């Protein structure tokens, strides 16, 4: 059972994209969300983990390169990172809002 431990996320990642998604750029909305919620470090770390080059990941995110079966895992991992980052940004913004509201007596 221990050897199966890492397979859950891989199987889930495979279900994110369908054959219809390959061979064309990702959607404008996904591009916008990924750009807003990921950093260069996220791209670099995922490039290392997946053996997909940083420039390929960046080009897919910016829609100058198409999604392929070879880069889909990297984009899927980037989507997970963007989700985690968006939750962290939300919590940070809520804390900032309370802090600033207190300073401004709002």
Secondary structure, DSSP 8 states (H G I E B T S, - for coil): -GGGTTHHHHHHHHTTS-GGGTTS---HHHHHHHHHH--HHHHHHHHHHHT--HHHHHHHHTTSS---TTTHHHHHHHHHHHHHHHHHHHHHHHHHHHHHHHHTT-
